[in-house]
């Protein structure tokens, strides 16, 4: 239980204001809140399981440069897709927000790639070197999901109050910024 509580609070605090929290907010303006939360939870469970396994076995750190560049390209693709639109109709009671398998996969993949090599992944890995691994896994996952749930709630509320075109432009701008930052980080640019 100690590992769970410690991991929860460390990861929750580390995630506040992080790019993935802002990404969760942006996704929640385009997709149903439940879809975003499920996708982020699944991606986080998988990512933190890997972090804990690596940390618990004290393996060498995985190179993340290529992963960051790939994640950046994915975000730039999301920006283009957002600007293009997805054929949603005006007057849609969900304001164009979608759910389903494709949305779940897209959000989960983007979140996983954005978090791969991030400070929260490295924190979970480090915690697993000294704390009980299952507690670290569940605590770090819960902390990350809780922090992103706050952003999802805000994004969902914004998504029902703004015109769809504004949401498209704001989300596309956020995805473009995330994409450029990740590509630059992956290439070692300042």
ABEGO torsion letter per residue (X at the ends): XAAAAAAAAAAAAAABGBAAAAAAAAAAAABBAAAAAAAAAAAAAAAAAAAAAAAAAGBBBBBAAAAAAAAAAAAAAAAAAAAAEAGBBBGBAAGGBBBEAAAAAAAAAAAAAAABGBAAAAAAAAAAAABBAAAAAAAAAAAAAAAAAAAAAAAAAAAAABBAAAAAAAAAAAAAAAAAAAAAAAAGBX
